Amino acid sequence: MKKGVKTIILTIILILLLLVWAPWITNDYAINKVVEKLGGPDARFNYLGQDMAIRDIPIEVGWLPFCRFVTFPGEAGWFVSFYGDMNERKILIFVAGAATPILLRYLIRYVYALRKEAKKKQGEEGRRRE
């Protein structure tokens, strides 16, 4: 019985580590998802006050647990999750060369803002019912 429990726990840990690593979400895949969402490489984007084609904008990709974070340095960023879904929200970052600790700080702020927004919606629904 102990060997079976150890095997199950080890399997769960390995699956969790694989999801955290997410090797199937490559940098190219994440960039392509963002570019596709924005309308393709020829689509226009207002980057730092200049109207540019997306293919001309510098793009950086950072690794975070369970996802990749694709940024236009100094402008915006998008999360591409381990299951290939892309978060629709643009997150403004005012840092050139986004490093992982900076991305984690913005991720924490983003999650906090989502929770705050969800609580606000719950409060509005509660007032409507009264």
Phi, psi and omega in degrees: 000319180297322181294323178294320179293318179298320180296317180296315180297317179297319178297316179297317179296318179296319178295318178297316178297322178295320178292323178296317181289316180049061183293343181282344174268089180278167179299317179297318179298315181296316179298316180298322178297316181293313180299319178298318180296326182276356175112012177099170185292339181269354180295151181268144180218137179276094183259113179051042176085001179242135177281117184225156170287145183301325181295339180270353182274135175293135182236133176239148179236130177244150179266134170229156177303132178073001182196177170241148179244112182263126182233150162260105190311128179082359186237289188207166179212155180226140176268130173247113188283171183295338178263012172089359178279149181245131177292132186284343185278139171272135179246116182286131174229137183248046181228129174273137181071065185294122178262162184302316178300324178292318179297320179296321179297317178292326177297317179297316178297321180296314179297319178300316179296322177296317178297317180298318179296319179295319178296322179297317178296320178297319178296320179293321179292323178294321178292324179294325182288333182284000000 
